Amino acid sequence: MSIQRRGFLLALALLPWASRASAQYASADIVGAISAPEAAQALRDSLDLGARNAIAKLGRENGYFGDPKLKIGLPKNFARADKFLRGLGHGQKLDDLILSMNRAAEKAAPQAQGLVLDAVRQMTLGDARNILVGGDTAATDYFRKTTEKELAETLMPVIKSATEKSDLVRSYNNLAKVLSKFGVKSELDTVERYVNKKALDGIYFRIGEEERGLRANPAKFTGSLLGRVFSSLK
C-alpha cells in the first residue's frame, strides 16, 4: 500500500472524530489536499448519477423483461409445473403472467429515484468514509439499508395499480387454482408482493453494477476530483 493511500485512508478513518476544521487533509501529499467534505461530495455526485442511470434503465420498456439477469420469472411453484401447465393448454396464461409482472416492475421502478437520491443527499462524512473504503457494493449496501423498507411501501401502490389494469392477478389466480387441483399450494400470499420483492432486487442489483463500474474504472474520471479520490484507493 502506497504512502499516499495509507494517508488517505487514515484521514477517512478519523473523520467521525475530527472537527470540521481539522477534517481537511493537511498536506498535498494526501490526494492533492482533497478535503474530507470535498471527497464526500464527489462520492455523492457520482452515486447520484449512478442511481439515476440505474433506475432509468429499469423504468423503461423491457428494463426488466429484456434483461436476462433481472427478468421476473414464474414463482418457484409455477416454474416447477411450467411444462405440465403448458401441456394442459395454459401456455398463453403463463406468458401473459410473466410479461405482466415485468411490466408492473418497470412501471414502479421510477418511483425509487426520489428515495434513493434522498439517501445520497443525507449521506454523512462517516457514511462516505465507509463506502469509499468498503467493498465493491458498499454504496449499494448503504442504499438497501437506508431505503428498502420505505421503498417497498412506495412501490406497492404502483404495482397494485399496474396489476389491476392487467390480467396479471386473474392469470395468477387461475393458474394457482389449476395447481391446487393437483396438490401444489401457492408459495405467495399475493402476486403483488412477489413482484414488489423482485422489483426491489432489480433496483439494488442495477445500482450495484453502476457502483462496481465506478470503482473498476476511475480513469474514466481522470482530471476530476472523483478521479483523484478513486485513483488513490486503487
ChimeraX attribute file (.defattr): number of C-alpha atoms within 10 A of each C-alpha:
attribute: neighborCount
match mode: 1-to-1
recipient: residues
	/A:1	7
	/A:2	10
	/A:3	10
	/A:4	16
	/A:5	18
	/A:6	14
	/A:7	17
	/A:8	21
	/A:9	18
	/A:10	12
	/A:11	19
	/A:12	24
	/A:13	15
	/A:14	14
	/A:15	22
	/A:16	14
	/A:17	10
	/A:18	13
	/A:19	10
	/A:20	11
	/A:21	8
	/A:22	13
	/A:23	18
	/A:24	17
	/A:25	20
	/A:26	13
	/A:27	12
	/A:28	10
	/A:29	14
	/A:30	21
	/A:31	21
	/A:32	15
	/A:33	14
	/A:34	20
	/A:35	20
	/A:36	22
	/A:37	17
	/A:38	16
	/A:39	22
	/A:40	24
	/A:41	20
	/A:42	20
	/A:43	23
	/A:44	22
	/A:45	15
	/A:46	18
	/A:47	22
	/A:48	18
	/A:49	13
	/A:50	20
	/A:51	26
	/A:52	19
	/A:53	15
	/A:54	24
	/A:55	23
	/A:56	15
	/A:57	18
	/A:58	25
	/A:59	21
	/A:60	16
	/A:61	13
	/A:62	16
	/A:63	22
	/A:64	27
	/A:65	22
	/A:66	13
	/A:67	11
	/A:68	9
	/A:69	11
	/A:70	19
	/A:71	20
	/A:72	24
	/A:73	19
	/A:74	18
	/A:75	16
	/A:76	12
	/A:77	15
	/A:78	21
	/A:79	13
	/A:80	12
	/A:81	14
	/A:82	16
	/A:83	13
	/A:84	14
	/A:85	18
	/A:86	14
	/A:87	10
	/A:88	10
	/A:89	11
	/A:90	17
	/A:91	15
	/A:92	11
	/A:93	19
	/A:94	22
	/A:95	14
	/A:96	15
	/A:97	25
	/A:98	20
	/A:99	18
	/A:100	23
	/A:101	30
	/A:102	24
	/A:103	24
	/A:104	28
	/A:105	34
	/A:106	26
	/A:107	20
	/A:108	25
	/A:109	28
	/A:110	19
	/A:111	16
	/A:112	22
	/A:113	19
	/A:114	12
	/A:115	17
	/A:116	23
	/A:117	19
	/A:118	14
	/A:119	19
	/A:120	24
	/A:121	14
	/A:122	11
	/A:123	17
	/A:124	17
	/A:125	19
	/A:126	17
	/A:127	17
	/A:128	25
	/A:129	21
	/A:130	16
	/A:131	19
	/A:132	21
	/A:133	14
	/A:134	12
	/A:135	13
	/A:136	18
	/A:137	19
	/A:138	19
	/A:139	24
	/A:140	24
	/A:141	17
	/A:142	18
	/A:143	22
	/A:144	18
	/A:145	11
	/A:146	16
	/A:147	17
	/A:148	19
	/A:149	11
	/A:150	11
	/A:151	20
	/A:152	16
	/A:153	11
	/A:154	17
	/A:155	24
	/A:156	20
	/A:157	14
	/A:158	19
	/A:159	24
	/A:160	19
	/A:161	14
	/A:162	21
	/A:163	22
	/A:164	14
	/A:165	11
	/A:166	17
	/A:167	16
	/A:168	23
	/A:169	19
	/A:170	14
	/A:171	20
	/A:172	22
	/A:173	15
	/A:174	14
	/A:175	18
	/A:176	18
	/A:177	15
	/A:178	15
	/A:179	18
	/A:180	12
	/A:181	9
	/A:182	8
	/A:183	9
	/A:184	15
	/A:185	13
	/A:186	18
	/A:187	13
	/A:188	13
	/A:189	8
	/A:190	12
	/A:191	19
	/A:192	25
	/A:193	15
	/A:194	16
	/A:195	26
	/A:196	26
	/A:197	15
	/A:198	19
	/A:199	29
	/A:200	21
	/A:201	14
	/A:202	24
	/A:203	25
	/A:204	20
	/A:205	17
	/A:206	22
	/A:207	24
	/A:208	22
	/A:209	15
	/A:210	21
	/A:211	21
	/A:212	17
	/A:213	14
	/A:214	20
	/A:215	18
	/A:216	13
	/A:217	14
	/A:218	19
	/A:219	15
	/A:220	12
	/A:221	16
	/A:222	13
	/A:223	9
	/A:224	12
	/A:225	18
	/A:226	24
	/A:227	19
	/A:228	19
	/A:229	24
	/A:230	23
	/A:231	18
	/A:232	19
	/A:233	19
	/A:234	12
